Amino acid sequence: MPFSNKIIWITGASSGIGKALAIELSHQNASLILSSRKEETLKLVKQECKNPDLVKIIALDLEDYNNLESKVAEAIAAFGKVHILVNNGGISQRSLVKDTTITVDKRIMDINYLGTVALTKAILPHFIKNKSGHFVTTTSIVGKIGTPLRSSYAASKHALYGFFDSLRAENHQNNISVTLVCPGFVNTNVSKNALTGDGTPQQKMDVATENGIQPERFAILMVKAIKKKREEVYIAGAKEKLAVFMKRFFPKILSIMIRKLSVT
C-alpha cells in the first residue's frame, strides 16, 4: 500500500473530515499522529483505526500558535520522522459582516490561518533537512469564492492559498509538495460549531451541510489526491464546482448569482 511506510500528522482529527481521513489512512497501513484540542475524543478515533498501535495522539490548540514548536518536536519524536502534515484543523462562521465583531474576525484568522501557518513553519526545517515532505491543507470552495455569512472564514481560507502557493514555489528544489484540498459541502458538524457574530457557536446544522458529501467518501477522494500529490483538488458537488468555473471565466455573472443567496 502506498502509505504503509508513511508517517502522517493530521490536525482537526477528532471529528469530520479529519476523523474520516485518519480511519481511511489507517486502513492503508499509515502510521498516524492525530491532533486537536479534544484529547479524549482523539482516543476514541484511535480505537476506530485499523492499527491503534500505529497511532499517536498529540493534543494541540491552533489558536495557541506561539507554542507549536514543542508540538512539532513531540510529533517528530513519536516515530522519528514526519512525511506528511495534513493541516485540517479550523473553524467556520455564520454571520453578516455588519454583525461580526472584530474579535471574531481575529479568532477565525488566528485559528484557520496563523495557527496553520505557524505549525507549517515549525515543521518546515524538518522537511528541508530530509529533502522530502508534503503539506496537505484543507481549504474550502469559499477560499475561492466569498459568499454571504462567511466573510472572515472566506478571508482565512483565501489567505491559505496565497501562503501555500508561495511555499510550494520556494521549496520545489527541496522535494516538498503542497496539496490544497478544496471541499464543498461535507456532512460534518462544521456548521454547528461555526461562530456567529458575537463569537458563540451557531449550534445548528445548515441544510446544505446536512446534504453534503459524507466524510467517509470525502476521505477516500482526499487520499487519492494525496497519493497523486495533486497541487489542488476540488471535492465538492456539481454546483460548487460550477461556481469555481464561473468565478474564473464569468465572474460578473457569478457575482449576480451570489447576491441572490439567502443572508438570513
Backbone as CSV, one residue per row, in Angstrom:
resi,resn,N_x,N_y,N_z,CA_x,CA_y,CA_z,C_x,C_y,C_z
1,MET,0.837,-1.200,0.000,0.000,0.000,0.000,0.869,1.245,0.000
2,PRO,0.446,2.302,-0.717,1.296,3.485,-0.884,1.629,4.226,0.397
3,PHE,0.831,4.053,1.451,1.055,4.788,2.694,1.605,3.897,3.810
4,SER,1.975,2.667,3.497,2.393,1.729,4.542,3.676,2.146,5.248
5,ASN,4.503,2.939,4.596,5.747,3.403,5.212,5.712,4.899,5.513
6,LYS,4.526,5.481,5.495,4.390,6.916,5.689,3.930,7.253,7.107
7,ILE,4.473,8.338,7.633,4.063,8.872,8.927,3.320,10.169,8.647
8,ILE,2.041,10.190,8.987,1.154,11.284,8.595,0.552,11.933,9.831
9,TRP,0.709,13.240,9.923,0.193,14.025,11.047,-1.045,14.765,10.585
10,ILE,-2.170,14.574,11.277,-3.442,15.183,10.902,-3.941,16.080,12.024
11,THR,-4.184,17.348,11.730,-4.828,18.223,12.705,-6.336,18.211,12.471
12,GLY,-7.094,18.630,13.468,-8.547,18.571,13.352,-9.038,17.150,13.183
13,ALA,-8.364,16.210,13.872,-8.612,14.784,13.644,-9.678,14.181,14.538
14,SER,-10.305,14.968,15.382,-11.263,14.408,16.340,-12.654,14.208,15.759
15,SER,-12.937,14.780,14.596,-14.267,14.640,14.003,-14.214,14.980,12.518
16,GLY,-15.340,14.783,11.847,-15.495,15.226,10.476,-14.486,14.667,9.502
17,ILE,-13.978,15.550,8.643,-13.024,15.147,7.611,-11.776,14.544,8.231
18,GLY,-11.258,15.155,9.285,-10.032,14.672,9.905,-10.168,13.267,10.448
19,LYS,-11.271,12.997,11.126,-11.521,11.657,11.665,-11.646,10.639,10.532
20,ALA,-12.442,10.947,9.525,-12.636,10.028,8.404,-11.320,9.777,7.671
21,LEU,-10.511,10.820,7.535,-9.213,10.671,6.869,-8.290,9.762,7.669
22,ALA,-8.283,9.936,8.986,-7.445,9.097,9.848,-7.827,7.624,9.699
23,ILE,-9.107,7.334,9.739,-9.565,5.945,9.632,-9.232,5.368,8.260
24,GLU,-9.433,6.160,7.207,-9.115,5.688,5.852,-7.620,5.413,5.694
25,LEU,-6.775,6.305,6.186,-5.328,6.109,6.070,-4.855,4.940,6.937
26,SER,-5.531,4.718,8.045,-5.154,3.573,8.892,-5.395,2.263,8.165
27,HIS,-6.417,2.215,7.321,-6.687,1.009,6.536,-5.689,0.845,5.394
28,GLN,-4.899,1.886,5.156,-3.810,1.786,4.180,-2.465,1.691,4.894
29,ASN,-2.544,1.316,6.181,-1.366,0.993,6.997,-0.415,2.160,7.240
30,ALA,-0.930,3.370,7.214,-0.090,4.522,7.553,0.095,4.593,9.063
31,SER,1.223,5.142,9.494,1.430,5.490,10.896,0.908,6.909,11.075
32,LEU,0.107,7.116,12.118,-0.622,8.373,12.242,-0.307,9.110,13.531
33,ILE,-0.303,10.435,13.428,-0.283,11.325,14.585,-1.548,12.153,14.493
34,LEU,-2.392,12.046,15.503,-3.679,12.725,15.477,-3.694,13.878,16.471
35,SER,-4.151,15.042,16.006,-4.160,16.229,16.862,-5.483,16.980,16.770
36,SER,-5.868,17.543,17.886,-6.963,18.510,18.011,-6.923,18.986,19.456
37,ARG,-7.866,19.797,19.850,-7.921,20.217,21.251,-8.504,19.122,22.147
38,LYS,-9.264,18.186,21.558,-10.059,17.225,22.319,-9.321,15.889,22.443
39,GLU,-8.462,15.773,23.447,-7.644,14.579,23.600,-8.485,13.318,23.819
40,GLU,-9.528,13.418,24.631,-10.352,12.238,24.911,-11.067,11.749,23.651
41,THR,-11.517,12.673,22.838,-12.176,12.288,21.587,-11.173,11.667,20.618
42,LEU,-9.957,12.176,20.610,-8.907,11.595,19.770,-8.641,10.135,20.150
43,LYS,-8.733,9.842,21.430,-8.522,8.465,21.884,-9.582,7.530,21.310
44,LEU,-10.802,8.034,21.164,-11.877,7.237,20.564,-11.621,7.022,19.074
45,VAL,-11.137,8.060,18.401,-10.790,7.930,16.979,-9.672,6.901,16.812
46,LYS,-8.697,6.954,17.683,-7.591,5.997,17.645,-8.105,4.566,17.693
47,GLN,-9.077,4.297,18.539,-9.610,2.942,18.680,-10.386,2.498,17.444
48,GLU,-10.850,3.446,16.652,-11.549,3.104,15.409,-10.587,2.829,14.261
49,CYS,-9.328,3.166,14.448,-8.329,2.940,13.403,-7.962,1.458,13.329
50,LYS,-7.527,1.042,12.157,-7.196,-0.369,11.925,-6.062,-0.836,12.821
51,ASN,-5.048,-0.004,12.961,-3.869,-0.358,13.755,-3.649,0.692,14.850
52,PRO,-4.380,0.616,15.957,-4.239,1.630,17.014,-2.817,1.757,17.542
53,ASP,-2.039,0.692,17.441,-0.657,0.756,17.925,0.213,1.631,17.043
54,LEU,-0.275,1.939,15.840,0.457,2.819,14.926,-0.103,4.239,14.950
55,VAL,-0.847,4.572,16.007,-1.467,5.895,16.136,-0.991,6.567,17.418
56,LYS,-0.453,7.777,17.279,-0.051,8.593,18.424,-0.972,9.806,18.521
57,ILE,-1.182,10.273,19.723,-2.055,11.423,19.951,-1.250,12.580,20.540
58,ILE,-1.415,13.740,19.922,-0.795,14.970,20.436,-1.867,16.056,20.465
59,ALA,-2.330,16.389,21.647,-3.334,17.449,21.764,-2.675,18.806,21.501
60,LEU,-3.356,19.634,20.716,-2.846,20.991,20.475,-3.998,21.918,20.144
61,ASP,-3.751,23.188,20.314,-4.727,24.233,20.016,-4.103,25.176,18.996
62,LEU,-4.626,25.201,17.786,-4.060,26.062,16.741,-4.119,27.535,17.109
63,GLU,-5.066,27.894,17.960,-5.179,29.289,18.377,-3.980,29.714,19.229
64,ASP,-3.350,28.752,19.860,-2.145,29.000,20.661,-0.922,28.859,19.748
65,TYR,-0.881,29.653,18.694,0.091,29.445,17.621,1.522,29.844,17.985
66,ASN,1.713,30.498,19.115,3.076,30.832,19.541,3.765,29.684,20.265
67,ASN,3.047,28.605,20.488,3.612,27.491,21.263,3.488,26.152,20.529
68,LEU,3.661,26.179,19.211,3.503,24.953,18.434,4.825,24.246,18.130
69,GLU,5.956,24.928,18.338,7.243,24.295,18.040,7.471,23.060,18.916
70,SER,7.035,23.115,20.166,7.194,21.951,21.044,6.334,20.792,20.569
71,LYS,5.189,21.096,19.975,4.312,20.051,19.437,4.957,19.371,18.229
72,VAL,5.660,20.156,17.430,6.378,19.591,16.284,7.486,18.660,16.757
73,ALA,8.223,19.079,17.764,9.284,18.223,18.312,8.694,16.917,18.847
74,GLU,7.535,17.021,19.482,6.860,15.831,20.012,6.408,14.909,18.878
75,ALA,5.914,15.498,17.807,5.446,14.706,16.665,6.603,13.979,15.976
76,ILE,7.706,14.670,15.799,8.876,14.041,15.168,9.406,12.915,16.043
77,ALA,9.391,13.134,17.350,9.895,12.114,18.282,9.008,10.871,18.316
78,ALA,7.729,11.026,17.987,6.783,9.903,18.081,7.198,8.723,17.218
79,PHE,7.621,8.997,15.977,8.041,7.929,15.063,9.430,8.160,14.472
80,GLY,10.066,9.282,14.855,11.393,9.598,14.331,11.381,10.474,13.099
81,LYS,10.214,10.668,12.513,10.105,11.460,11.284,8.631,11.734,11.020
82,VAL,8.365,12.785,10.239,7.029,13.039,9.710,7.158,13.209,8.203
83,HIS,6.357,12.475,7.443,6.407,12.580,5.983,5.374,13.560,5.434
84,ILE,4.172,13.562,6.051,3.070,14.374,5.543,2.395,15.091,6.716
85,LEU,2.186,16.394,6.577,1.388,17.150,7.536,0.076,17.531,6.872
86,VAL,-1.035,17.076,7.437,-2.359,17.448,6.938,-2.915,18.554,7.822
87,ASN,-2.916,19.765,7.298,-3.457,20.928,8.006,-4.965,20.948,7.813
88,ASN,-5.676,20.288,8.707,-7.120,20.156,8.547,-7.910,20.908,9.627
89,GLY,-7.272,21.290,10.713,-7.981,21.959,11.802,-8.472,23.345,11.410
90,GLY,-9.626,23.725,11.938,-10.139,25.059,11.644,-11.543,25.240,12.177
91,ILE,-12.091,26.431,11.963,-13.425,26.764,12.445,-14.119,27.630,11.406
92,SER,-15.442,27.519,11.318,-16.197,28.264,10.316,-16.964,29.417,10.947
93,GLN,-17.824,30.040,10.158,-18.533,31.262,10.579,-19.895,31.316,9.930
94,ARG,-20.863,31.886,10.633,-22.186,32.153,10.068,-22.687,33.487,10.632
95,SER,-22.280,34.579,10.011,-22.751,35.901,10.466,-22.463,36.945,9.387
96,LEU,-23.310,37.952,9.342,-23.121,39.059,8.411,-21.928,39.911,8.837
97,VAL,-21.304,40.557,7.872,-20.177,41.438,8.166,-20.570,42.488,9.203
98,LYS,-21.737,43.099,9.026,-22.163,44.191,9.918,-22.421,43.725,11.346
99,ASP,-22.630,42.415,11.512,-22.932,41.877,12.834,-21.748,41.170,13.489
100,THR,-20.629,41.119,12.793,-19.482,40.343,13.275,-18.482,41.243,13.977
101,THR,-18.195,40.958,15.236,-17.222,41.755,15.978,-15.815,41.470,15.467
102,ILE,-14.938,42.427,15.621,-13.558,42.256,15.178,-12.859,41.143,15.964
103,THR,-13.334,40.881,17.159,-12.785,39.781,17.960,-13.020,38.441,17.278
104,VAL,-14.192,38.295,16.673,-14.499,37.067,15.932,-13.639,36.981,14.676
105,ASP,-13.501,38.090,13.966,-12.616,38.112,12.790,-11.220,37.631,13.168
106,LYS,-10.701,38.165,14.254,-9.350,37.829,14.690,-9.244,36.359,15.083
107,ARG,-10.239,35.864,15.810,-10.159,34.473,16.260,-10.149,33.501,15.077
108,ILE,-10.976,33.776,14.089,-11.016,32.903,12.914,-9.681,32.947,12.173
109,MET,-9.106,34.124,12.030,-7.798,34.224,11.380,-6.713,33.559,12.216
110,ASP,-6.782,33.715,13.521,-5.789,33.088,14.404,-5.790,31.571,14.248
111,ILE,-6.975,30.979,14.205,-7.075,29.517,14.128,-6.809,29.013,12.717
112,ASN,-7.572,29.522,11.757,-7.523,28.971,10.405,-6.248,29.327,9.655
113,TYR,-5.779,30.555,9.827,-4.599,30.992,9.076,-3.320,30.950,9.903
114,LEU,-3.244,31.754,10.965,-1.990,31.855,11.707,-1.613,30.538,12.380
115,GLY,-2.589,29.805,12.911,-2.288,28.516,13.518,-1.730,27.537,12.507
116,THR,-2.359,27.489,11.346,-1.885,26.607,10.274,-0.503,27.017,9.784
117,VAL,-0.303,28.312,9.600,0.993,28.818,9.134,2.085,28.547,10.172
118,ALA,1.785,28.770,11.438,2.782,28.556,12.492,3.205,27.095,12.562
119,LEU,2.255,26.181,12.468,2.582,24.757,12.503,3.394,24.363,11.281
120,THR,3.011,24.896,10.135,3.732,24.625,8.891,5.174,25.127,8.977
121,LYS,5.353,26.341,9.459,6.703,26.897,9.581,7.546,26.120,10.583
122,ALA,6.906,25.616,11.631,7.652,24.895,12.660,8.193,23.563,12.152
123,ILE,7.460,22.907,11.251,7.916,21.611,10.740,8.696,21.732,9.436
124,LEU,8.650,22.899,8.799,9.338,23.082,7.519,10.834,22.754,7.581
125,PRO,11.578,23.170,8.616,13.013,22.804,8.664,13.244,21.292,8.667
126,HIS,12.341,20.536,9.263,12.430,19.076,9.269,12.300,18.531,7.846
127,PHE,11.349,19.073,7.088,11.174,18.650,5.699,12.373,19.050,4.838
128,ILE,12.869,20.266,5.053,14.028,20.729,4.267,15.253,19.873,4.565
129,LYS,15.465,19.573,5.828,16.602,18.740,6.224,16.544,17.374,5.550
130,ASN,15.348,16.802,5.454,15.180,15.479,4.863,15.026,15.509,3.345
131,LYS,15.013,16.722,2.775,14.809,16.886,1.334,13.559,16.148,0.872
132,SER,12.535,16.175,1.709,11.285,15.493,1.398,10.210,15.948,2.371
133,GLY,9.000,16.083,1.872,7.890,16.443,2.738,6.667,16.788,1.912
134,HIS,5.519,16.742,2.543,4.271,17.002,1.825,3.308,17.725,2.767
135,PHE,2.921,18.924,2.391,1.905,19.671,3.116,0.566,19.475,2.410
136,VAL,-0.429,19.011,3.144,-1.791,18.872,2.625,-2.668,19.793,3.466
137,THR,-3.317,20.748,2.834,-4.079,21.747,3.575,-5.523,21.777,3.107
138,THR,-6.435,21.632,4.053,-7.861,21.717,3.754,-8.267,23.180,3.670
139,THR,-8.704,23.604,2.515,-9.163,24.984,2.335,-10.688,24.969,2.253
140,SER,-11.263,25.480,1.196,-12.722,25.493,1.037,-13.058,26.097,-0.317
141,ILE,-14.214,25.730,-0.854,-14.724,26.442,-2.025,-14.823,27.924,-1.705
142,VAL,-15.141,28.239,-0.437,-15.229,29.635,-0.011,-13.850,30.284,0.021
143,GLY,-12.791,29.490,-0.072,-11.451,30.036,-0.233,-11.212,30.565,-1.632
144,LYS,-12.136,30.255,-2.527,-12.088,30.749,-3.904,-13.181,31.774,-4.175
145,ILE,-14.296,31.622,-3.458,-15.470,32.446,-3.725,-16.063,32.920,-2.401
146,GLY,-16.064,34.195,-2.147,-16.687,34.718,-0.943,-18.200,34.698,-1.070
147,THR,-18.879,34.197,-0.038,-20.341,34.130,-0.047,-20.897,34.751,1.231
148,PRO,-22.187,35.062,1.261,-22.781,35.675,2.459,-22.588,34.822,3.708
149,LEU,-22.445,35.507,4.838,-22.350,34.910,6.176,-21.002,34.263,6.476
150,ARG,-20.036,34.410,5.581,-18.754,33.727,5.756,-17.556,34.639,5.477
151,SER,-17.694,35.922,5.722,-16.651,36.879,5.332,-15.294,36.557,5.957
152,SER,-15.255,36.341,7.261,-13.988,36.075,7.945,-13.452,34.698,7.591
153,TYR,-14.351,33.730,7.516,-13.970,32.365,7.122,-13.387,32.372,5.712
154,ALA,-14.072,33.054,4.786,-13.573,33.146,3.412,-12.203,33.804,3.367
155,ALA,-12.033,34.872,4.141,-10.748,35.574,4.169,-9.630,34.659,4.647
156,SER,-9.908,33.873,5.694,-8.875,32.982,6.237,-8.498,31.901,5.235
157,LYS,-9.474,31.403,4.484,-9.200,30.351,3.502,-8.541,30.917,2.241
158,HIS,-8.933,32.116,1.840,-8.237,32.784,0.728,-6.754,32.965,1.075
159,ALA,-6.486,33.357,2.317,-5.109,33.596,2.753,-4.260,32.343,2.656
160,LEU,-4.839,31.198,2.945,-4.085,29.942,2.868,-3.594,29.666,1.456
161,TYR,-4.395,30.020,0.460,-3.956,29.820,-0.922,-2.704,30.631,-1.218
162,GLY,-2.708,31.896,-0.826,-1.542,32.736,-1.076,-0.299,32.198,-0.398
163,PHE,-0.436,31.799,0.867,0.716,31.304,1.623,1.266,30.020,1.018
164,PHE,0.405,29.051,0.771,0.902,27.747,0.327,1.339,27.731,-1.134
165,ASP,0.770,28.596,-1.963,1.297,28.727,-3.327,2.732,29.257,-3.288
166,SER,2.985,30.227,-2.423,4.340,30.765,-2.271,5.284,29.709,-1.691
167,LEU,4.817,28.999,-0.673,5.635,27.953,-0.053,6.030,26.886,-1.072
168,ARG,5.078,26.488,-1.901,5.356,25.481,-2.924,6.455,25.951,-3.886
169,ALA,6.342,27.188,-4.328,7.323,27.725,-5.271,8.717,27.821,-4.658
170,GLU,8.780,28.197,-3.381,10.065,28.373,-2.708,10.778,27.062,-2.405
171,ASN,10.024,25.973,-2.273,10.618,24.732,-1.780,10.554,23.578,-2.761
172,HIS,10.319,23.890,-4.018,10.311,22.835,-5.040,11.637,22.091,-5.081
173,GLN,12.743,22.840,-4.948,14.069,22.217,-5.018,14.346,21.312,-3.823
174,ASN,13.557,21.452,-2.773,13.730,20.602,-1.590,12.823,19.372,-1.616
175,ASN,12.185,19.147,-2.762,11.300,17.989,-2.930,10.137,18.034,-1.935
176,ILE,9.633,19.235,-1.694,8.493,19.430,-0.790,7.258,19.750,-1.624
177,SER,6.222,18.969,-1.429,4.985,19.126,-2.193,3.925,19.836,-1.367
178,VAL,2.991,20.465,-2.067,1.841,21.106,-1.431,0.582,20.689,-2.168
179,THR,-0.373,20.162,-1.430,-1.681,19.825,-1.987,-2.748,20.630,-1.259
180,LEU,-3.503,21.410,-2.012,-4.603,22.188,-1.444,-5.909,21.461,-1.756
181,VAL,-6.576,21.010,-0.705,-7.816,20.256,-0.841,-8.986,21.186,-0.568
182,CYS,-9.835,21.356,-1.558,-10.885,22.371,-1.503,-12.263,21.702,-1.408
183,PRO,-12.808,21.574,-0.191,-14.115,20.937,-0.049,-15.274,21.870,-0.399
184,GLY,-16.346,21.254,-0.875,-17.627,21.937,-0.917,-18.356,21.604,0.373
185,PHE,-19.639,21.353,0.285,-20.403,20.988,1.473,-20.117,19.531,1.848
186,VAL,-19.745,19.324,3.118,-19.468,17.994,3.647,-20.311,17.815,4.906
187,ASN,-20.920,16.664,5.058,-21.825,16.421,6.178,-21.049,16.193,7.467
188,THR,-20.627,17.292,8.083,-19.915,17.272,9.363,-20.568,18.277,10.297
189,ASN,-19.995,18.451,11.467,-20.525,19.425,12.433,-19.972,20.833,12.224
190,VAL,-19.364,21.086,11.071,-18.719,22.387,10.859,-19.697,23.546,11.014
191,SER,-20.932,23.382,10.556,-21.898,24.482,10.681,-22.414,24.620,12.111
192,LYS,-22.516,23.499,12.837,-22.934,23.574,14.241,-21.909,24.332,15.079
193,ASN,-20.630,24.122,14.762,-19.550,24.760,15.529,-19.189,26.144,15.018
194,ALA,-19.774,26.551,13.886,-19.440,27.843,13.288,-19.748,28.996,14.241
195,LEU,-18.868,29.999,14.238,-19.050,31.155,15.114,-20.068,32.128,14.528
196,THR,-20.911,32.652,15.370,-21.815,33.725,14.974,-21.141,35.068,15.260
197,GLY,-21.859,36.148,15.034,-21.249,37.472,15.127,-20.660,37.830,16.468
198,ASP,-21.217,37.282,17.550,-20.691,37.594,18.876,-19.724,36.530,19.392
199,GLY,-19.427,35.552,18.545,-18.443,34.542,18.922,-19.019,33.257,19.470
200,THR,-20.331,33.190,19.655,-20.941,31.953,20.145,-21.197,31.005,18.979
201,PRO,-21.166,29.684,19.221,-21.409,28.719,18.143,-22.847,28.794,17.632
202,GLN,-23.021,28.516,16.353,-24.354,28.540,15.753,-25.246,27.437,16.340
203,GLN,-24.682,26.282,16.595,-25.361,25.150,17.239,-26.531,24.582,16.451
204,LYS,-26.475,24.721,15.141,-27.467,24.048,14.307,-26.834,23.707,12.963
205,MET,-27.366,22.676,12.341,-26.839,22.190,11.073,-27.478,22.944,9.915
206,ASP,-26.651,23.449,9.000,-27.169,24.041,7.773,-27.757,22.938,6.896
207,VAL,-28.790,23.269,6.146,-29.398,22.291,5.240,-28.391,21.825,4.191
208,ALA,-27.653,22.774,3.615,-26.668,22.421,2.580,-25.574,21.523,3.143
209,THR,-25.149,21.795,4.373,-24.126,20.965,5.009,-24.661,19.558,5.269
210,GLU,-25.891,19.498,5.740,-26.512,18.199,6.027,-26.635,17.352,4.769
211,ASN,-26.832,18.001,3.622,-26.980,17.296,2.354,-25.655,17.125,1.622
212,GLY,-24.565,17.462,2.275,-23.260,17.407,1.634,-22.685,16.004,1.524
213,ILE,-21.493,15.928,0.968,-20.782,14.657,0.812,-20.538,14.039,2.185
214,GLN,-20.675,12.734,2.282,-20.358,12.046,3.526,-18.841,12.085,3.750
215,PRO,-18.398,12.319,4.976,-16.953,12.450,5.227,-16.149,11.212,4.842
216,GLU,-16.746,10.024,4.932,-16.032,8.801,4.552,-15.734,8.788,3.053
217,ARG,-16.693,9.233,2.251,-16.473,9.341,0.806,-15.455,10.428,0.507
218,PHE,-15.574,11.529,1.212,-14.626,12.630,1.034,-13.202,12.148,1.305
219,ALA,-13.026,11.382,2.390,-11.693,10.908,2.776,-11.074,10.024,1.698
220,ILE,-11.884,9.186,1.080,-11.378,8.319,0.009,-10.826,9.161,-1.140
221,LEU,-11.577,10.188,-1.527,-11.145,11.062,-2.624,-9.935,11.901,-2.224
222,MET,-9.898,12.317,-0.973,-8.768,13.102,-0.479,-7.493,12.267,-0.479
223,VAL,-7.603,11.020,-0.069,-6.430,10.128,-0.056,-5.888,9.938,-1.474
224,LYS,-6.774,9.826,-2.441,-6.325,9.693,-3.834,-5.536,10.928,-4.273
225,ALA,-6.016,12.104,-3.878,-5.321,13.346,-4.238,-3.958,13.429,-3.562
226,ILE,-3.887,12.991,-2.299,-2.608,12.993,-1.577,-1.624,12.039,-2.247
227,LYS,-2.103,10.860,-2.588,-1.257,9.859,-3.240,-0.654,10.396,-4.534
228,LYS,-1.465,11.106,-5.316,-1.010,11.635,-6.605,-0.248,12.953,-6.458
229,LYS,-0.193,13.479,-5.228,0.438,14.770,-4.967,-0.143,15.874,-5.850
230,ARG,-1.462,15.869,-5.947,-2.146,16.909,-6.708,-1.864,18.271,-6.096
231,GLU,-1.669,19.281,-6.910,-1.450,20.625,-6.368,-2.733,21.209,-5.798
232,GLU,-3.840,20.914,-6.440,-5.113,21.462,-5.995,-6.222,20.517,-6.428
233,VAL,-7.175,20.261,-5.533,-8.267,19.351,-5.876,-9.562,19.879,-5.271
234,TYR,-10.648,19.803,-6.049,-11.966,20.219,-5.591,-12.800,18.970,-5.330
235,ILE,-13.167,18.775,-4.075,-14.018,17.639,-3.708,-15.343,18.232,-3.271
236,ALA,-16.265,18.280,-4.198,-17.484,19.054,-3.982,-18.565,18.586,-4.934
237,GLY,-19.778,19.104,-4.718,-20.883,18.821,-5.613,-20.775,19.610,-6.905
238,ALA,-21.654,19.292,-7.837,-21.611,19.911,-9.163,-21.798,21.425,-9.099
239,LYS,-22.690,21.892,-8.218,-22.944,23.331,-8.136,-21.722,24.092,-7.635
240,GLU,-21.048,23.523,-6.630,-19.863,24.190,-6.096,-18.735,24.245,-7.139
241,LYS,-18.554,23.141,-7.861,-17.526,23.109,-8.907,-17.860,24.087,-10.029
242,LEU,-19.144,24.175,-10.365,-19.570,25.132,-11.390,-19.275,26.556,-10.947
243,ALA,-19.458,26.834,-9.665,-19.190,28.183,-9.152,-17.727,28.557,-9.323
244,VAL,-16.820,27.596,-9.104,-15.393,27.859,-9.297,-15.114,28.173,-10.763
245,PHE,-15.730,27.420,-11.663,-15.592,27.668,-13.099,-16.124,29.056,-13.459
246,MET,-17.290,29.400,-12.913,-17.895,30.697,-13.198,-17.024,31.833,-12.671
247,LYS,-16.442,31.637,-11.496,-15.589,32.671,-10.906,-14.425,33.000,-11.819
248,ARG,-13.897,31.978,-12.465,-12.731,32.173,-13.331,-13.087,32.801,-14.669
249,PHE,-14.185,32.337,-15.266,-14.487,32.752,-16.632,-15.651,33.738,-16.747
250,PHE,-16.576,33.722,-15.789,-17.727,34.618,-15.837,-17.975,35.236,-14.459
251,PRO,-17.000,35.974,-13.920,-17.100,36.466,-12.540,-18.282,37.386,-12.287
252,LYS,-18.652,38.215,-13.265,-19.761,39.146,-13.055,-21.080,38.393,-12.916
253,ILE,-21.274,37.379,-13.740,-22.499,36.582,-13.665,-22.569,35.871,-12.317
254,LEU,-21.446,35.319,-11.884,-21.424,34.639,-10.587,-21.735,35.621,-9.463
255,SER,-21.196,36.822,-9.558,-21.440,37.834,-8.539,-22.933,38.125,-8.407
256,ILE,-23.611,38.200,-9.524,-25.058,38.434,-9.513,-25.783,37.254,-8.870
257,MET,-25.331,36.051,-9.181,-25.949,34.851,-8.617,-25.755,34.798,-7.097
258,ILE,-24.559,35.153,-6.643,-24.254,35.094,-5.205,-25.096,36.102,-4.428
259,ARG,-25.400,37.257,-5.036,-26.226,38.268,-4.367,-27.611,37.730,-4.015
260,LYS,-28.052,36.741,-4.770,-29.390,36.194,-4.556,-29.433,35.127,-3.475
261,LEU,-28.264,34.737,-2.956,-28.249,33.737,-1.903,-28.845,34.304,-0.618
262,SER,-29.433,33.443,0.178,-30.045,33.883,1.434,-28.994,34.405,2.385
263,VAL,-29.302,35.501,3.061,-28.386,36.050,4.059,-29.033,36.052,5.445
264,THR,-29.980,35.166,5.632,-30.650,35.072,6.920,-30.429,33.703,7.526
